[in-house]
Amino acid sequence: MASEAHGAEEGGLVFHPMDQFIIKPLFGGDTIAWYTPTNASLWMALAVLAIIGLLVLGSSKRAIVPTRMQSIAELAYGFIYKMVEDICGKDGVKYFPYVMTLFMFIVCANFLGLLPLSFTTTSHFAVTTVLALAVFLTVTILGFVLNGTKFLGLFWVSSAPLALRPVLAIIELISYFVRPVSHSIRLAGNVMAGHAVIKVFAGFAAITVISPVSVLAITAMYGLEVLVAFIQAYVFTILTCVYLKDALHPSH
């Protein structure tokens, strides 16, 4: 903040909104290998611990009058279970644990990223791409295992005129392989954009004249980011359910 204020006195602002997304080793140094503990791996581990604390420890007593943590755990369970059942049907309920795990990891990582001095793991395409590719490969393999070559019927629009079907098949094929790209970019892009905007507003707080306006803008953006943290986890999960439905019922 001192450097930002010094830069403001010289007629310019010195702040870097994207610095908050830099992956750094936890124990110093400049070299990062696959086994190096980083701030990203730390906050992903904290997200896992948060899930365990909420779903396992929070509901371990299973009281008739639930505690707050038990209520939240039960609401999350019922919310995702109903989503899977409504979109995928009864056949999709067996895959509920996978969908529930995805939702809880993303929503916990998003909310942990809103804490001061934290690191938002879902702002990195490396994380969201792995999640999206896992969904893509799972759905594709499951589609062929359950339906065989009938899964290819997903790309053949039989209700369209015969002359248009080859063109539509190419479009459907391209659309299918673009899924992991849009799935990952949507999550990382929205999370990264919101955090970057908050950092920009925080940089303007060094200027005394507009400091109150900057604080109000930060407050408003933070409230919006709380909604985005949940909404993006919801969107990622509901798209996963839609893709899963295509694997279970490719003719629908």
N, C-alpha and C positions, 0 to 999 in steps of 0.2 A: 504494500500500500504506500510505503514511503517513496519508493521509486516511481510509482504512478503519480504521486503528488508532485515530486520533483520534475517529472516530465511535463505535468500540467503547467507548472510555473514557467517553464521554458517555452510554452506555446503549443505543446503537443502532448498527447496521452501516450504513455508507455505501458501497455498491457497486452497480454497474449492470450486470447480466449481459448485457444486450442492446447495450451500447455497442460491443462488439467487432464488431458487424455493421453499424455505420454506415459508409456510403460517403463517403470524403473525397478531395478533390483532392490530387494528389501534391505540387503546388507551392504550396500554400496557397490562401487565398481561401474564400469561402462559396458561390460560384455554380458549379453543375455543368451544363455543356451536353453535347450528344451527343459533342463532340469533346474534352472535358476528360479528360486522363489522371487516373485515380483509382486507389486501392488495389485496387479490383476488377479493373480492366483490367490492372494490373501483374501480379497473381497469376494471371490467366487466361493472360497472355503467358508467365509462368514455367511454367505447366502445359504449354503448347505446346512450350516449349523442353525441358522434361523428357521429353516424348514423343519429340522429335527425338533427344535425347541417348541415350535408351534404345533406340529401335527402329532408328534410322539409324546413329548413331555406334557404339552398343554392338554391333551385329551387322555392321559394315562389313567386318571382317577375315574373318569366317566361318571361324574356326579349327575344326579337327577336334576338338580339346579346347577346348570353349567357355570363355570367361571368364564371370565372374559376371553381368555385364550381358548378354552374349549368351544365357546360360542363362535369365535372366528374360524376355528378349525372345522367345525361342523358346517358353517355357512359356505366355506370354500369347497368342502367336499360335496355338499349338495348342489352347489352352483355348477361345478364342472361335471358332476355325474349327470345332471339334467341336460347340460349342453351336449354331452356325448350321446346320450340316449335319444334326444330330440333330432339331432342331425344324422347320426350314424345308424340309429335304430337299435334294437335289442342285440343284434350281432356285434355292434361296436362296443358294447359295455365291457367286454373282456379286455379291451385295450385302454380302459379308463385309467389304470395306474400310470401308463406312459404319458397320457395327455395331462393327467394331474401333476406329474413330476415336471413336465415342461412349464405348465402355468405357474406353479409355485416357485420354481427356480427363477423364471423371468420376473415375476412380480416382486419377489424378495430382493433380487439384484437391483431392480429399478428403484425400489424404496430405500435400500441401503445407500444407493448412489445419491440420494437427496440429503444425506447427513453431511454436516460440515467436515471438511478435510477428508472426505471419502473418495473412492474411485468407482466410477460407473462402468462396470464390466460390459454391460449391454450396449454401450456406446461404441464398442469396437466390432468391426466387421468380422474379425477373426473368431469372435465368440458367436455372433449371430449367424454367421455362415455355417459354422459347425452344427448349430441347432437346426438350421434350415435344411442342410444336407442330410442330417440324420432323419428328419421327417420325410424328405424326398426319397431317400433310399429305402426307408422302412415301408412307405406306401407303395413304391414301385415293386419291390420284392414280394410284398404281401399280395399285391394285385395279381402277379403271375402265379404265385403259389396257390392262391385260392381259386383263380379263374382260368389259369393256363392262357392259351392264345385268345380266349374270349376277352381278356383284359384289353386287347388292342381295339376292341369295339368302342372303347372310350374315345378314340380318335376318328371313328367313322360315323358321321352324322346321317343315319339311315332315314331320318325324316326330311332331309333336304333333297332337292332335285338331283338326279343321278349325275348330271353334268357338273354340278357344283361340289359334289362330295370329295373328289380328289383335292380340290383347292382348300376346302374346309379342313380336310385331314391334315394338310401341311400346316395350316394356321393353328389347328388344335395341337399338333405335335410341337410346334415352336412355343406355343403358350405353355405347354406342359413342362418343357425343359427350362423355361424362364421362371418357373415357380420358385425355386430356391433363391434366385437372385432377388426377386421382388419381396419374398418372404423375409430375407435377411436385411435388405436395404431399408425396408419400411421401419423395422424396429430400431436399428442402429441410427438411422438418419433422424428420426423423430427425437430420440433420446439425446443425441449429440447436439442437435440444433437448439433445443431448449436450454441445455446447460451452457452452451456457448453464448446465448443471448443474455442469460443471467450474469455471466462473467463480464460481458460488455457493459451492462448497466452498472455492475459493481465498479468498473473502471471509471465511470463518470461520477461516481460518488466522491472521488477525490477533489472535484471542483465544487467549491463551497456554494456557488450560486445555484447550481442545479442539483445539489446533493439531496434535498427533500424529494424532488421529483424522481431521482434515481432510486431512492429507497422504496418509494411507492411502486415503481415499476418492477423492482426486484421482488417485492411482496406479491404483486399480481402474477408475475411469471412463475414464482415458486408455487403459488396455488394452482396455476395451470399445469405445472409439471407433476404435481401430485395426481391430478386427473390423468395426465398422459402416462404416468407410470403404471396405472391400472389398465387404462384403455389399450395400450400397446400390448400388454400381456394378454388381454382378452382377445384382441384382434389376431395375434399370433396363434392363440389356442383355437379360436373358432375356425381359422383357415386350416389348421391341422386337422380338425374334425371334418371339414369339407373334403379335403384331400383323402382322408381315411374312408369317407363314404364312397368316393370314386373307386377305391380299391376293393371295397366290399360289394358294391353294386355298380359295376361299370356300365351296365345297360340302362341305368336310370338317368 
